Amino acid sequence: MIRTLLILFVLSLLTPAGFCAEQSFDLAVYPTVAWQGKVVAVRLISAESVSEVSGSFLGNKFNCYRSGDDYQGVVGVPIDQKVGHYDLKLFITKNDGTKTEISKKMKVWETRFPFSRFWLKPARNKLRARNIINNEWAEIEQVLQVEGQEKLWQGKFSWPVKARVSQGFGHREIINGKRAGNHRGLDIAVISGTKIIAPNSAKVVFAKRLKAFGGTLVLDHGQGIHTLYFHLSKLIAKVGDEVGKGELIALSGNSGISSGAHLHWGMSAHNLRVDPLQWTKYEI
């Protein structure tokens, strides 16, 4: 009896105060490997006794939200993340206030991004000035950092407009003969004035004409997921509007830093740009 009590006492010293050593939760991820520029869906199974769940992967923090008896969340992989094995961690708070942590080793695989070359006229190229882009992006980023608790999207995302892709996500851009980083969205080649629809249910949180990004619209799909639309000629949906999947939100254009009429469609997961195509192929 004394020996048993001694063992329990030693174990209590090794366990941080308020932190539960028991790790009886099941963690499921999809896909089972992570790709540069894509997202991983995370699910904590049978978590009825849990009050709060957050996570961390590759330095990116994210929240998980209750879904029935489970908790679910989404985390993105940076486009330039080094290939290798990394820990995906969940931080769990139980109803009684005790805390625990579970982790899963994830392999990050390389996504091969081709080169994309195009030319900008001098007037358009001037809009690439760092101060213009930084100021406008800071304004957009304010809404990307706001996470609604309710999941508004359902199932796969549709295309906002169906047409030829002129530049894919992650393409390594060469503008006017100079290297210019990776493309953070999907360019869809459509003539100015083409109808753009909401790819899933959302709330409009940004609608404004900008210099660099042109006519800009941002939809909040809830739980840290946003979609972005640049170079628009007309903004139809307004801030505060609730839009359903397939509802008209804007008309395409050739405004801002653009070499020709098209729609730039972006996807953001907890303020990290990820590939929209993944969301059109799989339910996340």
C-alpha positions as CSV (number, residue, x, y, z in Angstrom):
1,M,0.0,0.0,0.0
2,I,2.8,2.4,0.9
3,R,4.6,1.5,-2.3
4,T,1.5,2.3,-4.4
5,L,1.0,5.6,-2.7
6,L,4.6,6.5,-3.3
7,I,4.3,5.7,-7.0
8,L,1.2,7.9,-7.3
9,F,2.9,10.7,-5.5
10,V,5.9,10.6,-7.9
11,L,3.6,10.6,-11.0
12,S,1.7,13.6,-9.6
13,L,5.0,15.5,-9.5
14,L,5.7,14.7,-13.1
15,T,2.3,16.0,-14.3
16,P,1.9,19.8,-14.6
17,A,-0.7,21.3,-12.4
18,G,-4.1,21.3,-14.1
19,F,-2.9,19.1,-16.9
20,C,-4.3,15.7,-17.5
21,A,-1.9,13.0,-18.5
22,E,-4.6,10.7,-19.9
23,Q,-4.7,10.7,-23.7
24,S,-7.8,8.6,-24.6
25,F,-9.0,10.7,-27.5
26,D,-8.9,9.6,-31.2
27,L,-7.5,12.0,-33.7
28,A,-8.4,11.6,-37.4
29,V,-6.9,13.7,-40.2
30,Y,-7.8,13.9,-43.9
31,P,-5.8,13.5,-46.1
32,T,-3.4,11.4,-44.1
33,V,-0.4,13.4,-45.6
34,A,-0.1,17.1,-46.0
35,W,0.8,18.9,-49.3
36,Q,2.3,22.3,-49.8
37,G,-0.5,24.8,-50.4
38,K,-3.3,22.4,-49.3
39,V,-5.3,22.0,-46.1
40,V,-5.7,19.1,-43.7
41,A,-9.1,18.5,-42.0
42,V,-8.8,17.5,-38.4
43,R,-11.4,15.7,-36.3
44,L,-11.3,14.9,-32.6
45,I,-13.6,11.9,-32.2
46,S,-16.0,11.2,-29.3
47,A,-15.2,14.4,-27.4
48,E,-18.4,14.7,-25.4
49,S,-16.4,15.6,-22.2
50,V,-14.5,18.4,-24.0
51,S,-15.3,22.1,-23.7
52,E,-12.6,23.6,-26.0
53,V,-10.1,22.4,-28.6
54,S,-7.3,24.4,-30.4
55,G,-4.4,23.2,-32.5
56,S,-1.0,24.0,-34.0
57,F,0.7,22.7,-37.1
58,L,3.8,24.1,-38.8
59,G,3.6,27.2,-36.6
60,N,0.0,27.9,-37.7
61,K,-2.6,28.0,-34.8
62,F,-6.2,27.1,-35.5
63,N,-9.4,26.5,-33.6
64,C,-11.6,23.4,-33.7
65,Y,-15.4,23.6,-33.4
66,R,-18.0,21.2,-32.1
67,S,-19.7,19.0,-34.6
68,G,-22.1,16.6,-32.9
69,D,-20.0,14.6,-30.4
70,D,-16.8,15.5,-32.2
71,Y,-14.6,18.6,-32.7
72,Q,-13.5,19.5,-36.2
73,G,-11.0,22.0,-37.7
74,V,-9.0,22.9,-40.8
75,V,-5.3,23.9,-41.0
76,G,-3.3,24.9,-44.1
77,V,0.2,24.0,-45.2
78,P,2.3,27.1,-46.3
79,I,3.2,27.1,-49.9
80,D,6.9,27.2,-49.1
81,Q,6.9,24.7,-46.3
82,K,10.0,22.4,-46.3
83,V,9.3,18.8,-46.9
84,G,9.6,16.6,-43.8
85,H,7.8,15.2,-40.8
86,Y,6.1,17.5,-38.4
87,D,3.8,17.2,-35.3
88,L,0.2,18.3,-35.6
89,K,-0.9,19.1,-32.0
90,L,-4.3,19.5,-30.4
91,F,-4.8,21.2,-27.1
92,I,-7.8,20.0,-25.3
93,T,-9.7,21.5,-22.3
94,K,-12.2,19.2,-20.6
95,N,-15.5,20.2,-19.0
96,D,-13.9,19.8,-15.6
97,G,-11.1,22.3,-16.5
98,T,-8.3,19.8,-16.9
99,K,-6.2,20.0,-19.9
100,T,-4.4,17.5,-22.2
101,E,-2.5,17.5,-25.4
102,I,-2.3,14.9,-28.2
103,S,-0.2,14.9,-31.3
104,K,0.1,13.1,-34.6
105,K,3.2,13.0,-36.9
106,M,2.4,14.3,-40.4
107,K,4.5,14.1,-43.5
108,V,4.6,17.2,-45.7
109,W,5.0,16.4,-49.4
110,E,6.2,18.7,-52.2
111,T,3.7,20.2,-54.6
112,R,5.4,21.0,-57.9
113,F,4.5,24.5,-59.1
114,P,5.2,25.5,-62.7
115,F,6.5,28.8,-63.9
116,S,4.1,31.4,-65.2
117,R,5.2,34.4,-67.3
118,F,3.3,37.5,-68.2
119,W,3.8,41.2,-69.0
120,L,2.3,44.2,-67.3
121,K,2.0,47.6,-68.9
122,P,4.0,50.4,-67.1
123,A,0.8,51.9,-65.5
124,R,-0.3,48.5,-64.1
125,N,3.2,47.6,-63.0
126,K,3.4,50.8,-60.9
127,L,0.6,49.4,-58.8
128,R,2.9,46.7,-57.6
129,A,4.7,49.3,-55.4
130,R,5.2,47.7,-52.0
131,N,3.5,50.5,-50.0
132,I,0.3,50.2,-52.1
133,I,0.1,46.4,-51.8
134,N,1.0,46.4,-48.1
135,N,-1.6,49.1,-47.2
136,E,-4.3,47.4,-49.2
137,W,-3.5,43.9,-48.0
138,A,-3.5,45.1,-44.4
139,E,-7.1,46.3,-44.9
140,I,-8.2,43.0,-46.4
141,E,-6.4,41.0,-43.7
142,Q,-8.4,42.6,-41.0
143,V,-11.5,40.6,-42.1
144,L,-9.5,37.4,-42.7
145,Q,-8.5,37.4,-39.0
146,V,-12.1,37.3,-37.8
147,E,-13.5,33.8,-37.2
148,G,-17.2,33.2,-37.0
149,Q,-18.2,30.3,-34.7
150,E,-20.8,28.9,-37.2
151,K,-19.9,26.8,-40.1
152,L,-21.8,28.3,-43.1
153,W,-20.4,26.2,-45.9
154,Q,-21.8,22.7,-46.8
155,G,-20.2,20.1,-48.9
156,K,-17.9,20.8,-51.9
157,F,-17.3,24.3,-53.2
158,S,-18.5,25.1,-56.7
159,W,-16.5,27.2,-59.1
160,P,-17.4,30.9,-58.9
161,V,-17.3,30.9,-62.7
162,K,-16.5,27.9,-65.0
163,A,-13.9,28.7,-67.6
164,R,-10.2,28.0,-68.5
165,V,-7.6,28.5,-65.7
166,S,-5.1,31.0,-67.0
167,Q,-2.8,30.7,-63.9
168,G,-2.9,28.1,-61.2
169,F,-2.4,28.4,-57.5
170,G,1.3,28.4,-56.5
171,H,2.6,29.1,-59.9
172,R,6.0,30.7,-59.7
173,E,5.5,34.1,-61.3
174,I,7.9,35.9,-63.6
175,I,6.5,39.4,-64.3
176,N,8.1,41.6,-66.9
177,G,11.1,39.2,-66.9
178,K,11.7,39.3,-63.1
179,R,10.9,36.6,-60.5
180,A,7.9,37.7,-58.4
181,G,7.0,34.9,-55.9
182,N,4.3,32.4,-55.9
183,H,0.7,33.1,-57.1
184,R,-1.7,32.9,-54.1
185,G,-4.9,32.2,-55.9
186,L,-6.5,30.8,-59.0
187,D,-6.9,32.9,-62.2
188,I,-9.9,32.1,-64.3
189,A,-9.9,33.6,-67.8
190,V,-13.3,35.3,-68.4
191,I,-14.3,38.4,-70.3
192,S,-15.2,41.5,-68.3
193,G,-18.8,41.5,-67.1
194,T,-19.0,37.8,-66.6
195,K,-21.3,36.8,-63.7
196,I,-19.5,35.6,-60.6
197,I,-21.4,33.4,-58.1
198,A,-20.9,32.4,-54.5
199,P,-19.2,29.0,-54.4
200,N,-20.8,28.2,-51.1
201,S,-23.0,29.8,-48.4
202,A,-21.3,32.8,-46.7
203,K,-21.5,36.3,-45.4
204,V,-20.0,39.3,-47.3
205,V,-17.4,41.0,-45.1
206,F,-15.4,43.1,-47.6
207,A,-16.5,44.9,-50.7
208,K,-14.4,47.7,-52.0
209,R,-12.5,49.1,-55.0
210,L,-8.8,49.1,-54.5
211,K,-5.8,50.2,-56.6
212,A,-3.7,47.0,-56.6
213,F,-6.4,44.4,-56.2
214,G,-9.0,46.2,-58.2
215,G,-12.7,45.5,-57.4
216,T,-12.4,43.3,-54.3
217,L,-14.9,41.1,-52.5
218,V,-14.4,38.7,-49.5
219,L,-16.8,36.1,-48.3
220,D,-16.7,34.6,-44.8
221,H,-17.8,31.0,-44.8
222,G,-17.3,30.6,-41.1
223,Q,-14.8,29.0,-38.7
224,G,-11.8,30.8,-40.3
225,I,-12.5,30.0,-43.9
226,H,-12.8,32.9,-46.4
227,T,-12.8,33.3,-50.2
228,L,-11.4,36.3,-52.1
229,Y,-12.3,37.8,-55.5
230,F,-10.0,40.4,-57.2
231,H,-10.1,42.5,-60.3
232,L,-13.9,42.8,-60.4
233,S,-15.7,45.3,-62.6
234,K,-18.8,45.5,-60.5
235,L,-19.6,44.6,-56.8
236,I,-23.1,43.4,-56.5
237,A,-23.2,41.9,-53.0
238,K,-22.6,44.3,-50.2
239,V,-21.0,44.0,-46.8
240,G,-23.4,42.3,-44.4
241,D,-25.3,40.4,-47.1
242,E,-25.8,36.7,-46.5
243,V,-25.4,34.8,-49.8
244,G,-26.3,31.3,-50.7
245,K,-24.4,28.9,-52.9
246,G,-24.9,29.9,-56.6
247,E,-26.0,33.5,-55.8
248,L,-24.7,36.3,-58.0
249,I,-22.1,38.4,-56.1
250,A,-20.1,40.3,-58.7
251,L,-19.1,40.8,-62.3
252,S,-15.5,39.9,-63.5
253,G,-13.2,42.6,-64.8
254,N,-9.7,43.8,-65.5
255,S,-9.0,46.2,-62.7
256,G,-5.9,46.5,-60.5
257,I,-2.7,44.6,-61.2
258,S,-4.0,42.6,-64.2
259,S,-2.6,41.8,-67.6
260,G,-6.1,40.9,-69.0
261,A,-9.7,40.3,-68.0
262,H,-10.0,37.5,-65.5
263,L,-11.1,36.5,-62.0
264,H,-8.6,35.9,-59.3
265,W,-10.2,33.5,-56.9
266,G,-8.4,33.0,-53.5
267,M,-9.1,30.7,-50.6
268,S,-7.9,31.5,-47.0
269,A,-7.8,29.1,-44.1
270,H,-7.1,31.0,-40.8
271,N,-5.4,33.8,-42.8
272,L,-3.2,31.4,-44.8
273,R,-3.7,31.2,-48.6
274,V,-4.4,27.7,-49.9
275,D,-5.5,26.1,-53.2
276,P,-9.2,26.6,-53.9
277,L,-9.2,23.5,-56.2
278,Q,-8.9,21.2,-53.3
279,W,-12.2,22.5,-51.9
280,T,-14.0,21.9,-55.3
281,K,-12.9,18.2,-55.3
282,Y,-13.4,17.1,-51.7
283,E,-15.8,17.9,-48.8
284,I,-13.7,19.6,-46.1
